[in-house]
Every structure is written in structure tokens, then in C-alpha cells.
Amino acid sequence: MKKIYDVSDAEMEVMEKLWEHGDGIKQSELLALFEADGKEWKRQTLNTFLARLEGKGLVKRENRIVKVVYGREEYNGMQMKTVIDHVYGGKLSNFVASFVKENSITDTDAKELIDFLENN
């Protein structure tokens, strides 16, 4: 059974930076990027977030280089599949019905969805 990755806002910020730098980045360079964005994180703060993400199986660290285990689209897809499996009984149709019931969907959105489903 797949699980939902419970990721804090700060951990997601780290993931976003890592996704932006695809092939991996030195921890010191990653910290510098956050400093440039106005984050006043200490090295230990970043290390804590990385340790949590590593424990969740989302990043790996080797020789002070940090890399994501899953790309952004793969991660988002896994999260969505887990939600659909657990909340909507594994049925995409149940998810779409619930979404449409709670949110307005434009004719353009509906046509794009139908086109996508027909072509994929």
C-alpha cells in the first residue's frame, strides 16, 4: 500500500528548490539559495528538514550532495493516486464527481478533460 507523504510547508520549500536544481546540489549551495530568498535558516535547520525528507524516502544525500528521489510530477502523481485509492475507492470517476460537485467546472475545462481522456 502506498502512503501519502506528510510534508510540512518548510519541507516542501526544500523539495521545490531541489526540483529546480534537478541533478542535485551541495547542501551549502542549497542553504545559500534560501539565504538569498531571505530565509534566515541555520545550517542545522536545513539539515533537520533534509533528515526528515530523507527519512520519508524523498531525498538522498551522498557526499554532501542532495538529490530528490522522485521528480515533481512523479511525486504529485503518487500523492494523487494515494488520495484516489484511499478516499475515493480507487475510482477516478468518484474523485471527478466529488470535485465537480464541490467546484464549478467551465465548459472549456470539461471539453479539455474529455479531449485528454479520449487521447490518453
C-alpha positions as CSV (number, residue, x, y, z in Angstrom):
1,M,0.0,0.0,0.0
2,K,1.4,3.4,-1.0
3,K,1.3,6.2,1.6
4,I,0.7,9.8,1.4
5,Y,3.9,11.7,2.2
6,D,3.1,14.2,5.0
7,V,5.3,17.1,4.1
8,S,5.4,20.3,6.1
9,D,5.4,23.7,4.3
10,A,9.1,24.2,5.0
11,E,10.0,20.7,3.8
12,M,8.0,21.4,0.6
13,E,10.1,24.6,0.2
14,V,13.2,22.4,0.3
15,M,11.7,20.0,-2.2
16,E,10.8,22.9,-4.6
17,K,14.4,24.2,-4.5
18,L,15.7,20.7,-5.1
19,W,13.3,20.2,-8.1
20,E,14.5,23.5,-9.5
21,H,18.1,22.1,-9.4
22,G,17.4,18.7,-10.9
23,D,20.6,16.8,-10.7
24,G,21.4,17.6,-7.1
25,I,23.0,20.4,-5.2
26,K,25.5,20.8,-2.4
27,Q,23.9,21.4,1.0
28,S,25.9,24.6,1.3
29,E,24.7,25.8,-2.0
30,L,21.1,25.0,-1.1
31,L,21.4,26.9,2.2
32,A,22.8,29.9,0.2
33,L,19.7,29.8,-2.1
34,F,17.5,30.1,0.9
35,E,19.6,32.9,2.3
36,A,19.3,34.7,-1.0
37,D,15.5,34.3,-0.7
38,G,15.6,36.0,2.7
39,K,15.3,32.8,4.8
40,E,17.4,33.0,8.0
41,W,17.8,29.3,8.3
42,K,20.9,28.0,10.0
43,R,22.8,25.0,8.6
44,Q,21.3,22.8,11.3
45,T,17.7,23.9,10.4
46,L,18.2,22.9,6.8
47,N,19.9,19.7,7.9
48,T,16.8,18.9,10.1
49,F,14.5,19.3,7.1
50,L,16.7,17.2,4.9
51,A,16.9,14.5,7.5
52,R,13.1,14.4,7.7
53,L,12.8,14.3,3.9
54,E,15.4,11.6,3.8
55,G,13.6,9.6,6.4
56,K,10.4,9.8,4.3
57,G,12.3,8.5,1.3
58,L,12.0,11.7,-0.7
59,V,15.6,12.8,-0.8
60,K,19.0,11.2,-0.6
61,R,22.3,12.6,0.4
62,E,25.7,11.4,-0.7
63,N,29.0,13.3,-0.2
64,R,27.1,16.5,0.8
65,I,25.1,16.4,-2.4
66,V,21.3,16.4,-2.0
67,K,19.1,14.8,-4.7
68,V,15.4,14.2,-4.9
69,V,14.3,10.6,-5.2
70,Y,11.1,11.5,-7.2
71,G,10.6,14.2,-9.7
72,R,7.9,16.8,-9.1
73,E,5.4,15.1,-11.5
74,E,6.1,11.7,-10.1
75,Y,5.7,12.9,-6.5
76,N,2.4,14.7,-7.3
77,G,1.1,11.6,-9.2
78,M,1.9,9.3,-6.3
79,Q,0.2,11.7,-3.9
80,M,-2.9,11.9,-6.1
81,K,-3.1,8.2,-6.6
82,T,-2.9,7.6,-2.9
83,V,-5.7,10.0,-2.3
84,I,-7.9,8.5,-5.0
85,D,-7.2,5.0,-3.7
86,H,-7.9,5.8,-0.1
87,V,-10.6,8.4,-0.3
88,Y,-12.4,7.5,-3.5
89,G,-12.1,3.7,-3.5
90,G,-9.6,3.8,-6.3
91,K,-12.0,5.2,-8.8
92,L,-11.1,8.3,-10.7
93,S,-14.8,8.8,-11.6
94,N,-15.6,9.2,-7.9
95,F,-12.9,11.8,-7.5
96,V,-14.1,13.8,-10.6
97,A,-17.7,13.6,-9.4
98,S,-16.8,14.9,-6.0
99,F,-14.6,17.6,-7.4
100,V,-17.3,18.8,-9.8
101,K,-19.9,18.7,-7.1
102,E,-17.8,21.0,-4.9
103,N,-16.3,23.2,-7.6
104,S,-17.6,24.8,-10.7
105,I,-16.2,23.5,-13.9
106,T,-16.4,25.5,-17.1
107,D,-17.4,24.2,-20.4
108,T,-13.8,24.7,-21.6
109,D,-12.5,22.7,-18.7
110,A,-15.0,19.9,-19.4
111,K,-14.0,19.8,-23.1
112,E,-10.3,19.8,-22.2
113,L,-10.9,16.9,-19.8
114,I,-12.9,14.9,-22.3
115,D,-10.2,15.5,-25.0
116,F,-7.5,14.4,-22.6
117,L,-9.3,11.2,-21.6
118,E,-10.0,10.4,-25.3
119,N,-6.4,10.9,-26.3
120,N,-4.6,9.2,-23.4
